């Protein structure tokens, strides 16, 4: 259970980081 939660947190963080990187990347390009 705790391992599942840890993996979920890791993948969630990874997804958020990728989304943030893409967001700033497109923001940088549009400017």
N, C-alpha and C positions, 0 to 999 in steps of 0.2 A: 504493500500500500504506500508506504513512505517513499519507496524507490520510484513507484509510478508517478507520485506527485512531483518528485524531483525532476524526473524526465519531462513531465508536462511543463514544468516551470522553465526548464532549459530550452525546450523547443519554442515555447511562447516568447521567451526573451530573444531567441535567435530570430524569430519571425518579426518581432517588433523592431529589432536593430536593422534588419534588411529593409523593412518598410521605411524607417526613418532615413536610411542611407539613400534609398530611391527618391524619397520626397525632397531631400536636400539637393540631390543630384539634378533633378528636374528644375528645382527652384533656381539653382546656379545657372543652368542652361538658359532658362527663360529670361534671366537678367542679362 
